Amino acid sequence: GSAGSQSMRRFSCVDLSTRQLNIQNLVSYEKHDRANAVMFITKRGIKICVSANQKWVQNAMKIMEEKRATK
């Protein structure tokens, strides 16, 4: 992989954000199964971890998958 993907693997979700993020600002995500968390990466490169079982998180991941499939 690229250097960018290697640094992401070392980053783990410790603190989970409770606020809902704007889906328009998100470019990708990474699942963290051990923490039951999802790390979203914003357009600015900021990594934000949220609980994976929130409804908006599931929706955001679905939207990103659909965008990825259409590219």
Sequence and secondary structure as in RCSB ss.txt:
>XXXX:A:sequence
GSAGSQSMRRFSCVDLSTRQLNIQNLVSYEKHDRANAVMFITKRGIKICVSANQKWVQNAMKIMEEKRATK
>XXXX:A:secstr
  HHHHHHHH    S B S   GGGEEEEEEEGGGTEEEEEETT  EEEEETTSHHHHHHHHHHHHHHHH 
